[in-house]
């Protein structure tokens, strides 16, 4: 039972410590130690097993993070993303002040993130780009800036929910869940995503409108939008080409995710490079290379380290005790898989798919549960606890805005924890009824 206590303490520590401001990489290191010290296999073996498992996952995820970061930064620095946002914001400028205008601004950010999601640009790698868009849009609409992080977290979740794209969640589940492909349940998943986005955006609109009526407006934040765009920016139509190239080559030419993203990154460099302002002492070509170099680091080390505690959980004797207890409890298999998915996908993110796949084969499949059903539950459960403070995106958003996690978190919790849990329950009902 000590190993179970270690897992519980690690989960609580990760959430509380990061909420209080501890660097996610340090918190992940300490949380992992808590699990391996209390595990039955010993500290050295437990640590090595967790790191080995995390390394295998990163081998698959690493190229997607890097290429997605490169592509996202090229969009940001060339002004391509701003051209797309300006095009979408044009109709919003004609809407009178009030909830309708706030709702429209929120949906501009959502639509841009959806388009970026078609290229599989991962959540996390897109945060600087989406934050820049949020700052520009909220400043223009004079909306309270403290809600920008909540909108960024909603937008980041879109990158994990879009079907048929080379996102980390899709590809990890495709690898470990039988019968599931990234394009599985396309219509159902799109409908569920749109329903969640509608509910989240309505709630955020209500909160913004309430604060505006109380006298709160946009206040300048620490994040500064780059002003180095040249006299010309890529046309908004041009900005769509690399995105659809990734989506098309991945879905219809059946390239690997990293291959499709590599094409998208190269197209972005070639098409957007001429619009970039040369850095001091560099040619435009040198500036493009410099931007691509920086893009490889768009996702900090903390995003890599945060998966290690989950891998330690997966290899811990405590997880086997929890699984055996749930199996002997007499609870419906669907409920058991919800609990396990919430734990593994929530605290490990996409990397938890490896463990979920193993648990499905040992528990779900023998009980007649479909691979598509468990995949649908896993997709939504990955967004629930993943938006707790243990997700490095939360403190990253706070630091970029110059705000504390405490200031930004209530609205994040309501939109991307509570509402995604509701959608997880809906996914479980669909799976339990055998509709997928």
C-alpha positions in Angstrom: 0.0 0.0 0.0 3.0 2.3 0.5 3.4 2.4 -3.3 -0.2 3.6 -3.7 0.4 6.3 -1.1 3.5 7.4 -3.1 1.4 7.8 -6.3 -1.3 9.8 -4.4 1.3 12.0 -2.8 3.0 12.6 -6.1 -0.2 13.7 -7.8 -1.1 16.1 -5.0 2.5 17.4 -4.8 2.7 18.1 -8.6 -0.6 20.0 -8.7 0.0 22.1 -5.5 3.7 22.8 -6.1 3.3 24.0 -9.6 0.2 26.0 -8.6 2.4 27.7 -6.0 5.1 28.5 -8.6 7.6 25.7 -8.5 9.2 25.1 -11.9 7.4 22.1 -13.6 10.7 20.3 -14.4 11.7 20.4 -10.7 8.3 19.3 -9.6 8.4 16.4 -12.0 11.8 15.3 -10.7 10.5 15.4 -7.1 7.2 13.7 -7.9 9.0 10.9 -9.7 11.3 10.3 -6.7 8.2 10.1 -4.5 6.8 7.3 -6.7 10.1 5.3 -7.1 11.1 5.6 -3.4 7.8 4.0 -2.3 7.7 1.5 -5.1 8.5 -2.2 -4.7 11.1 -2.4 -7.4 13.6 0.0 -5.7 14.7 3.5 -6.4 17.3 2.7 -9.1 15.2 0.2 -11.1 12.1 2.3 -10.7 13.8 5.5 -12.0 15.5 3.7 -14.9 12.2 2.0 -15.9 10.4 5.3 -15.9 13.1 7.2 -17.8 13.4 4.4 -20.3 9.6 4.4 -21.0 9.6 8.2 -21.2 12.5 8.1 -23.6 10.7 5.7 -25.9 7.6 8.0 -26.0 9.8 11.0 -26.6 11.4 9.3 -29.6 8.0 9.3 -31.2 6.9 12.7 -30.0 10.1 14.6 -30.3 10.1 15.2 -34.1 6.5 16.4 -33.9 7.3 18.9 -31.1 10.3 20.2 -33.0 8.7 20.5 -36.4 5.5 22.0 -34.9 7.6 24.5 -33.0 9.5 25.5 -36.2 6.3 25.9 -38.2 4.5 27.9 -35.5 7.4 30.3 -35.1 7.7 30.9 -38.8 4.0 31.8 -38.8 4.4 34.2 -35.9 7.5 36.0 -37.0 6.6 36.4 -40.7 3.2 37.9 -39.9 1.3 35.1 -41.5 -0.7 34.3 -38.4 -1.5 38.0 -38.0 -2.7 38.3 -41.6 -5.0 35.3 -40.9 -6.2 36.9 -37.6 -6.8 40.3 -39.3 -8.9 38.7 -42.0 -11.0 36.9 -39.4 -11.2 40.0 -37.1 -12.6 42.3 -39.9 -16.2 41.2 -39.5 -15.9 41.5 -35.7 -15.0 45.2 -35.9 -18.5 45.8 -37.2 -20.2 44.2 -34.2 -21.4 46.6 -31.5 -20.0 46.5 -27.9 -21.4 43.7 -25.8 -21.6 40.0 -25.5 -21.9 39.4 -29.2 -18.6 41.2 -29.8 -16.8 39.4 -27.0 -18.1 36.0 -28.2 -16.9 36.8 -31.7 -13.4 37.8 -30.5 -13.1 34.5 -28.6 -14.2 32.5 -31.7 -11.6 34.3 -33.9 -8.9 32.8 -31.6 -10.6 29.4 -31.7 -10.8 29.4 -35.5 -7.2 30.3 -35.9 -6.1 27.6 -33.5 -8.3 25.1 -35.4 -6.6 26.0 -38.6 -3.2 25.5 -36.9 -4.4 22.2 -35.5 -5.0 20.9 -39.1 -1.2 20.9 -39.4 -0.8 19.0 -36.2 1.0 21.9 -34.4 1.1 20.6 -30.9 -0.3 22.2 -27.8 2.5 24.0 -26.0 4.5 24.8 -29.1 1.7 27.2 -30.1 1.4 29.1 -26.9 3.7 32.1 -27.8 1.8 32.5 -31.2 -1.7 32.2 -29.6 -0.7 34.5 -26.7 0.3 37.2 -29.2 -3.0 36.8 -31.0 -4.9 37.0 -27.7 -3.1 40.1 -26.6 -3.8 41.9 -29.9 -7.5 40.8 -30.0 -8.3 41.6 -26.4 -6.5 44.9 -26.6 -8.5 45.9 -29.7 -11.8 44.8 -28.1 -10.8 46.3 -24.7 -11.6 43.0 -22.9 -10.1 42.1 -19.5 -6.7 40.7 -20.1 -6.8 38.2 -17.2 -9.0 35.9 -19.4 -6.5 35.6 -22.2 -4.8 32.5 -20.5 -8.1 30.7 -20.2 -8.8 31.3 -23.9 -5.2 30.1 -24.7 -5.8 26.9 -22.7 -9.1 26.3 -24.6 -7.2 26.9 -27.9 -4.4 24.6 -26.9 -6.9 21.8 -26.1 -8.3 22.1 -29.7 -4.9 20.9 -30.9 -5.4 17.6 -29.0 -9.1 17.1 -30.0 -9.1 17.6 -33.8 -9.6 14.2 -35.6 -7.6 13.2 -38.7 -4.5 15.3 -37.8 -1.0 14.3 -36.8 -1.4 15.5 -33.2 0.4 13.8 -30.4 -2.8 12.5 -28.8 -4.1 11.0 -32.1 -0.8 9.3 -33.0 -0.1 7.9 -29.5 -3.6 6.4 -29.3 -3.3 5.0 -32.9 -0.1 3.3 -31.9 -1.4 1.7 -28.7 -5.2 1.3 -29.1 -6.4 -1.5 -31.5 -8.8 -0.5 -34.3 -8.2 3.2 -33.7 -6.8 5.5 -36.4 -6.4 9.3 -36.2 -9.4 9.7 -38.4 -11.7 7.4 -36.6 -15.1 8.7 -35.5 -14.5 11.8 -37.5 -18.1 13.2 -37.4 -18.8 12.3 -33.8 -15.5 13.7 -32.5 -16.0 17.0 -34.4 -19.6 17.4 -33.1 -18.4 16.7 -29.5 -15.5 19.2 -29.9 -17.8 21.9 -31.3 -20.3 21.4 -28.4 -17.5 21.7 -25.8 -16.2 24.8 -27.6 -19.6 26.4 -27.7 -20.1 25.8 -24.0 -16.7 27.0 -23.1 -16.9 30.1 -25.2 -20.3 31.0 -23.8 -19.1 30.6 -20.2 -16.0 32.8 -21.0 -18.1 35.4 -22.7 -20.4 35.6 -19.7 -17.4 36.1 -17.4 -15.9 38.8 -19.6 -19.2 40.6 -19.9 -19.7 40.5 -16.1 -16.3 42.0 -15.5 -16.7 44.7 -18.1 -20.0 45.7 -16.5 -18.1 45.9 -13.2 -15.7 48.4 -14.8 -12.8 46.0 -15.6 -11.1 46.5 -19.0 -8.0 45.6 -20.8 -4.8 46.3 -18.9 -1.3 46.0 -20.4 0.5 42.7 -19.7 4.1 41.7 -19.6 3.9 39.9 -23.0 4.9 42.2 -25.9 3.7 41.4 -29.4 6.6 41.5 -31.9 6.5 44.6 -34.1 9.2 43.5 -36.5 6.8 42.7 -39.3 7.9 44.1 -42.7 6.0 46.4 -44.9 4.3 43.4 -46.4 2.8 40.3 -44.7 1.8 37.0 -46.4 -1.8 37.1 -47.7 -4.2 35.2 -45.5 -4.9 32.7 -48.3 -1.1 32.1 -48.6 -1.0 31.4 -44.9 -3.5 28.5 -45.3 -1.4 26.6 -47.8 1.1 24.9 -45.4 -1.7 24.0 -43.0 -3.7 22.2 -45.7 -0.6 20.7 -47.1 0.1 18.9 -43.8 -3.6 17.9 -43.4 -3.8 16.6 -47.0 -0.5 14.7 -47.2 -1.2 13.1 -43.8 -4.8 12.0 -44.5 -4.9 11.4 -48.2 -1.3 10.5 -49.1 -0.9 8.7 -45.9 2.5 10.1 -45.0 3.8 9.7 -41.4 3.1 12.6 -39.1 6.7 13.8 -39.0 6.9 13.6 -42.8 3.7 15.7 -43.3 4.9 18.3 -40.7 8.3 18.4 -42.3 6.6 19.4 -45.6 4.6 22.0 -43.8 7.7 23.5 -42.1 9.6 23.6 -45.4 6.7 25.2 -47.2 6.4 27.8 -44.4 10.1 28.6 -44.6 10.0 29.0 -48.4 6.7 30.9 -48.6 7.0 33.1 -45.6 10.8 33.8 -45.6 10.6 36.6 -48.2 8.2 38.5 -45.9 10.4 38.4 -42.8 12.5 41.4 -41.8 16.2 40.5 -41.7 17.7 40.5 -38.2 20.6 42.8 -37.6 23.8 41.5 -39.3 21.9 38.7 -41.1 20.4 38.1 -44.5 16.7 37.1 -44.9 17.9 33.5 -45.4 20.0 33.7 -42.2 16.9 35.1 -40.4 14.8 32.2 -41.6 17.5 29.8 -40.3 17.7 31.6 -37.0 13.9 31.4 -36.6 13.9 27.7 -37.4 16.7 27.2 -34.8 14.7 29.0 -32.2 11.5 27.0 -33.1 13.3 23.7 -32.2 13.2 25.0 -28.6 9.7 26.3 -28.7 8.6 23.6 -26.2 10.7 23.9 -23.0 12.3 21.0 -21.2 9.5 21.1 -18.6 7.1 19.7 -21.2 9.4 16.7 -21.6 10.0 16.1 -17.9 6.4 16.3 -16.9 5.8 12.9 -18.6 8.3 11.1 -16.4 6.1 10.9 -13.2 3.4 9.3 -15.2 5.8 6.7 -16.6 6.9 6.0 -13.0 3.2 5.6 -12.1 2.8 3.1 -14.9 5.7 0.9 -13.9 5.0 1.2 -10.1 3.6 -1.7 -8.2 1.1 0.8 -6.8 -0.6 1.2 -10.2 -1.0 -2.6 -10.4 -2.6 -2.6 -6.9 -5.0 0.2 -8.0 -5.9 -1.7 -11.2 -6.4 -5.0 -9.3 -8.6 -3.2 -6.7 -10.8 -1.6 -9.4 -11.1 -4.9 -11.2 -12.3 -6.7 -8.1 -14.6 -3.9 -7.0 -17.5 -5.0 -9.2 -17.7 -1.6 -10.9 -18.7 -1.5 -14.6 -15.7 -1.8 -16.9 -16.5 1.5 -18.5 -16.3 3.3 -15.1 -13.0 1.5 -14.3 -11.5 2.7 -17.6 -12.7 6.2 -17.0 -10.9 6.3 -13.7 -7.7 4.8 -15.2 -7.8 7.1 -18.2 -8.3 10.2 -16.0 -5.3 9.2 -14.0 -2.9 8.3 -16.8 -4.0 10.6 -19.6 -4.6 13.4 -17.2 -1.2 13.4 -15.5 0.8 12.1 -18.4 -1.0 13.8 -21.3 -0.6 11.9 -24.6 2.3 9.8 -23.2 -0.3 8.0 -21.0 -1.7 6.4 -24.1 0.9 3.6 -23.8 -0.4 2.6 -20.4 -4.0 3.1 -21.3 -3.5 0.7 -24.3 -2.0 -1.9 -22.0 -4.8 -1.6 -19.4 -7.4 -1.8 -22.2 -6.0 -5.1 -23.4 -6.0 -6.5 -19.9 -9.3 -5.2 -18.7 -11.4 -3.5 -21.4 -11.0 -5.9 -24.3 -11.8 -9.1 -22.3 -15.0 -7.4 -21.2 -16.1 -6.7 -24.7 -15.3 -3.0 -24.8 -14.3 -1.6 -28.2 -11.0 0.0 -29.0 -12.8 3.0 -30.4 -14.8 3.4 -27.2 -11.7 3.5 -25.0 -10.0 5.8 -27.4 -12.9 8.3 -27.3 -12.8 8.2 -23.4 -9.0 8.6 -23.5 -9.2 11.6 -25.9 -11.5 13.6 -23.6 -10.0 12.4 -20.3 -6.6 13.7 -21.5 -8.0 17.2 -21.3 -9.4 17.0 -17.8 -6.5 16.8 -15.3 -4.1 17.9 -18.0 -5.4 21.4 -17.4 -4.5 21.3 -13.7 -1.5 23.4 -12.6 0.7 20.4 -13.1 0.4 21.1 -16.9 3.4 23.3 -17.7 1.3 25.3 -20.1 -0.5 26.9 -17.1 2.5 28.5 -15.4 4.0 29.2 -18.9 0.9 31.3 -19.8 1.0 33.0 -16.4 4.6 34.0 -16.7 4.2 35.2 -20.3 1.4 37.5 -19.1 3.2 38.6 -16.0 0.3 37.2 -13.8 0.3 34.6 -11.1 -1.3 31.2 -11.6 -3.8 32.1 -8.8 -5.0 35.0 -10.9 -5.6 33.1 -14.1 -6.6 29.7 -12.9 -10.3 29.9 -11.8 -11.5 30.5 -15.4 -9.1 27.8 -16.7 -10.6 25.4 -14.2 -14.1 26.1 -15.2 -13.7 25.9 -19.0 -11.0 23.2 -19.4 -11.4 21.0 -16.3 -15.1 20.9 -15.4 -16.5 21.1 -18.9 -14.0 18.5 -20.3 -14.9 16.2 -17.5 -18.6 16.5 -18.5 -17.5 15.6 -22.1 -15.5 12.6 -20.7 -18.7 11.3 -19.0 -20.6 11.8 -22.3 -17.9 9.8 -24.1 -18.1 7.1 -21.6 -21.9 6.9 -22.0 -21.5 6.6 -25.8 -18.9 3.9 -25.3 -20.9 2.1 -22.7 -24.0 2.0 -24.9 -21.9 0.4 -27.6 -22.5 3.3 -30.1 -18.8 3.2 -31.1 
